[in-house]
């Protein structure tokens, strides 16, 4: 009996020493403003400061490669030239009449941001689309911030899985698996979908897709995908002319 009691006490002690998930309210937070005056919530995750909202700027900041230039928006043809999409009701593609975005609140719609193809996000000049970059790329990010690399994406995802509640997506706004009993996580991923170089946004309300600055080859870029169907964060090679959401990370 004494032996069983001792083992039980040891088990309780070990369990109490295990690291509990870090509550969302315990993350250090701040804001950053882009050159058009848009303000974004930011959060410190591990040693990195990340935007907690999607970019919605169309002008490159003063220290960017294309300082002062404006990105063409809502193009109607497949292209590798820089373009972005402002998400409006007229740009939503609802296959079979299913409106995946019906679960988004008005506040979420205001924060869902723009979609950018690789050339627009990185602020590339003609002839640079086929490049596989290794150095930091400011692109459309505010001064002092840059497009995250594939490695930086891997770092923040590992941190959230290990140090917080393991949740990335907002508690509501998704076509499936909403849980309004939980608070929104610090990273607050919203399902902005993607665009294939056409005039329409696809999968709004169904998935969230984020590009990186890391090109996997001359036509593809390392990207991350969050789906409404599960909590798996998928790594995949996205075609560079597809437009996805952008989050920026602060320079060290």
C-alpha positions as CSV (number, residue, x, y, z in Angstrom):
1,X,0.0,0.0,0.0
2,X,2.8,2.4,0.9
3,X,4.6,1.6,-2.4
4,X,1.4,2.4,-4.4
5,X,0.9,5.6,-2.5
6,X,4.5,6.6,-3.2
7,X,4.2,5.9,-6.9
8,X,1.0,7.9,-7.0
9,X,2.7,10.9,-5.4
10,X,5.6,10.7,-7.9
11,X,3.2,10.6,-10.8
12,X,1.3,13.7,-9.5
13,X,4.6,15.5,-8.9
14,X,5.8,14.8,-12.5
15,X,2.5,15.9,-14.0
16,X,2.6,19.2,-12.0
17,X,6.1,19.9,-13.5
18,X,5.0,19.4,-17.1
19,X,4.8,22.7,-18.9
20,X,1.2,23.9,-19.3
21,X,0.1,25.7,-22.5
22,X,0.8,29.4,-22.4
23,X,-2.5,31.3,-22.3
24,X,-3.2,33.7,-25.2
25,X,-3.3,36.6,-22.8
26,X,0.3,36.0,-21.7
27,X,1.8,36.7,-25.1
28,X,3.6,40.0,-25.5
29,X,1.7,42.2,-28.0
30,X,2.1,45.4,-29.9
31,X,1.2,47.0,-33.2
32,X,2.9,48.1,-36.5
33,X,1.6,50.6,-39.1
34,X,2.3,50.3,-42.8
35,X,3.1,53.2,-45.2
36,X,-0.7,53.6,-46.1
37,X,-1.6,54.0,-42.4
38,X,-3.0,50.5,-41.8
39,X,-2.4,49.3,-38.3
40,X,-1.8,45.6,-37.5
41,X,-1.7,43.7,-34.3
42,X,1.6,42.0,-33.6
43,X,2.6,39.3,-31.2
44,X,5.9,37.9,-29.9
45,X,6.1,34.2,-30.4
46,X,9.4,32.8,-29.1
47,X,12.1,35.0,-30.3
48,X,10.1,36.3,-33.3
49,X,7.7,39.2,-33.6
50,X,4.9,38.3,-36.1
51,X,1.9,40.2,-37.5
52,X,-1.2,38.8,-36.0
53,X,-3.2,40.1,-39.0
54,X,-2.9,39.7,-42.8
55,X,-1.3,42.5,-44.9
56,X,-3.7,44.8,-46.8
57,X,-1.2,47.3,-48.2
58,X,-0.7,48.0,-52.0
59,X,2.2,50.4,-51.7
60,X,5.8,49.5,-51.1
61,X,7.5,51.3,-48.1
62,X,10.4,53.6,-48.4
63,X,13.1,51.0,-47.8
64,X,11.6,48.4,-50.0
65,X,13.1,47.4,-53.4
66,X,10.1,49.1,-55.2
67,X,9.7,52.0,-52.8
68,X,6.6,54.1,-53.6
69,X,5.3,51.8,-56.3
70,X,1.7,50.5,-56.1
71,X,0.6,46.9,-56.9
72,X,-2.0,46.3,-59.5
73,X,-5.1,44.7,-57.9
74,X,-7.8,42.3,-59.1
75,X,-6.3,41.3,-62.4
76,X,-8.3,39.1,-64.7
77,X,-5.7,36.9,-66.3
78,X,-3.1,34.4,-65.1
79,X,0.2,36.2,-64.8
80,X,3.5,36.1,-62.9
81,X,3.6,39.9,-62.9
82,X,3.0,41.5,-59.5
83,X,-0.7,41.6,-58.5
84,X,-2.9,41.4,-55.4
85,X,-6.6,40.9,-54.6
86,X,-8.8,43.0,-52.4
87,X,-11.5,40.6,-51.2
88,X,-15.0,41.8,-51.9
89,X,-18.3,40.1,-52.3
90,X,-18.0,40.3,-56.1
91,X,-14.6,38.5,-56.1
92,X,-15.8,35.5,-54.1
93,X,-16.1,32.2,-56.1
94,X,-18.7,29.9,-54.5
95,X,-18.6,26.5,-56.2
96,X,-22.0,24.7,-56.3
97,X,-23.5,27.8,-54.6
98,X,-21.8,27.0,-51.3
99,X,-20.8,30.2,-49.6
100,X,-17.9,29.1,-47.3
101,X,-17.5,32.6,-46.1
102,X,-20.9,32.8,-44.5
103,X,-19.4,32.1,-41.0
104,X,-17.1,35.2,-41.1
105,X,-18.1,38.1,-38.9
106,X,-18.0,41.7,-40.2
107,X,-14.9,42.3,-37.9
108,X,-13.2,39.3,-39.4
109,X,-14.0,40.4,-43.0
110,X,-12.3,43.8,-42.1
111,X,-9.2,42.0,-41.0
112,X,-8.9,39.3,-43.7
113,X,-6.5,41.4,-45.7
114,X,-5.4,41.1,-49.4
115,X,-4.0,38.2,-51.4
116,X,-0.6,38.6,-53.1
117,X,1.3,36.6,-55.6
118,X,5.0,36.0,-55.0
119,X,6.2,38.8,-57.2
120,X,3.9,41.3,-55.5
121,X,4.7,40.1,-52.0
122,X,8.4,40.3,-52.5
123,X,8.4,43.4,-54.7
124,X,10.2,41.8,-57.6
125,X,11.5,43.5,-60.7
126,X,11.1,42.0,-64.2
127,X,13.3,38.9,-64.6
128,X,13.4,38.1,-60.8
129,X,10.4,35.8,-60.6
130,X,12.5,32.7,-61.4
131,X,15.0,33.5,-58.6
132,X,15.3,31.4,-55.5
133,X,16.2,33.9,-52.8
134,X,18.1,33.2,-49.6
135,X,18.4,36.7,-48.1
136,X,15.6,38.6,-46.4
137,X,13.0,40.2,-48.6
138,X,11.1,43.2,-47.3
139,X,8.7,43.3,-50.2
140,X,5.3,44.7,-49.3
141,X,6.1,44.7,-45.5
142,X,6.6,47.9,-43.5
143,X,10.1,49.1,-42.9
144,X,11.9,46.9,-40.3
145,X,9.8,43.9,-41.3
146,X,10.1,41.2,-44.0
147,X,8.4,38.3,-45.7
148,X,9.0,35.2,-43.6
149,X,11.3,32.5,-45.0
150,X,10.3,28.9,-45.0
151,X,12.5,28.3,-42.0
152,X,10.9,31.2,-40.0
153,X,7.5,29.7,-40.7
154,X,8.7,26.3,-39.4
155,X,10.1,28.0,-36.3
156,X,6.8,29.8,-35.4
157,X,4.7,26.7,-36.1
158,X,6.8,24.6,-33.8
159,X,6.7,27.2,-31.1
160,X,2.9,27.5,-31.2
161,X,2.5,23.7,-31.1
162,X,4.9,23.3,-28.2
163,X,4.4,26.5,-26.1
164,X,0.8,27.6,-26.5
165,X,-2.5,25.8,-26.8
166,X,-1.4,24.5,-30.2
167,X,-4.2,26.4,-32.0
168,X,-3.6,28.7,-34.9
169,X,-7.0,29.5,-36.3
170,X,-9.6,31.9,-35.0
171,X,-12.3,30.2,-32.9
172,X,-15.0,31.2,-35.4
173,X,-15.2,32.2,-39.1
174,X,-14.5,28.8,-40.6
175,X,-16.8,26.6,-42.7
176,X,-16.3,23.7,-40.3
177,X,-14.9,23.0,-36.8
178,X,-15.7,26.4,-35.2
179,X,-15.5,26.4,-31.5
180,X,-16.9,29.7,-30.0
181,X,-16.3,28.4,-26.5
182,X,-12.5,29.0,-27.0
183,X,-10.8,32.3,-27.3
184,X,-9.0,33.3,-30.5
185,X,-5.3,32.2,-30.4
186,X,-2.5,34.8,-30.6
187,X,-1.8,34.1,-34.3
188,X,-5.4,34.4,-35.3
189,X,-5.4,32.7,-38.7
190,X,-8.4,33.7,-40.8
191,X,-9.6,31.7,-43.9
192,X,-8.8,34.1,-46.7
193,X,-8.6,31.5,-49.4
194,X,-6.4,32.0,-52.5
195,X,-6.6,33.3,-56.1
196,X,-5.3,31.6,-59.2
197,X,-4.5,34.7,-61.2
198,X,-8.1,35.1,-62.1
199,X,-10.7,37.6,-61.0
200,X,-12.1,35.4,-58.2
201,X,-11.1,34.4,-54.7
202,X,-11.5,30.7,-54.0
203,X,-12.0,28.9,-50.6
204,X,-12.7,32.0,-48.6
205,X,-14.0,30.7,-45.3
206,X,-12.5,27.2,-46.1
207,X,-8.7,27.6,-45.9
208,X,-5.9,30.0,-45.2
209,X,-2.7,30.0,-47.3
210,X,0.5,31.9,-46.6
211,X,3.5,32.2,-48.9
212,X,7.2,32.5,-47.8
213,X,10.2,34.2,-49.3
214,X,11.7,30.7,-50.0
215,X,11.4,29.6,-53.6
216,X,11.4,25.8,-53.9
217,X,12.2,26.0,-57.6
218,X,11.8,28.6,-60.5
219,X,8.0,28.2,-60.5
220,X,7.1,27.3,-56.9
221,X,7.4,28.8,-53.5
222,X,7.3,27.1,-50.0
223,X,3.9,27.8,-48.5
224,X,1.7,26.9,-45.5
225,X,-2.0,25.9,-45.6
226,X,-4.5,25.8,-42.8
227,X,-7.8,24.0,-43.5
228,X,-11.2,24.0,-41.8
229,X,-11.3,20.2,-41.9
230,X,-8.5,19.6,-39.4
231,X,-5.7,21.3,-37.3
232,X,-2.9,20.1,-39.5
233,X,-0.6,22.8,-40.8
234,X,0.4,21.6,-44.3
235,X,3.7,22.5,-46.0
236,X,3.5,22.6,-49.8
237,X,5.0,24.1,-52.9
238,X,2.6,26.7,-54.3
239,X,2.8,28.0,-57.8
240,X,4.3,31.5,-57.8
241,X,1.4,33.1,-59.7
242,X,-1.2,32.0,-57.2
243,X,-2.1,34.8,-54.7
244,X,-2.2,34.0,-50.9
245,X,-2.3,35.8,-47.6
246,X,0.8,37.6,-46.3
247,X,2.1,37.8,-42.7
248,X,5.3,39.8,-42.0
249,X,8.0,39.0,-39.4
250,X,10.1,41.7,-37.7
251,X,13.8,42.0,-38.6
252,X,16.2,40.9,-35.9
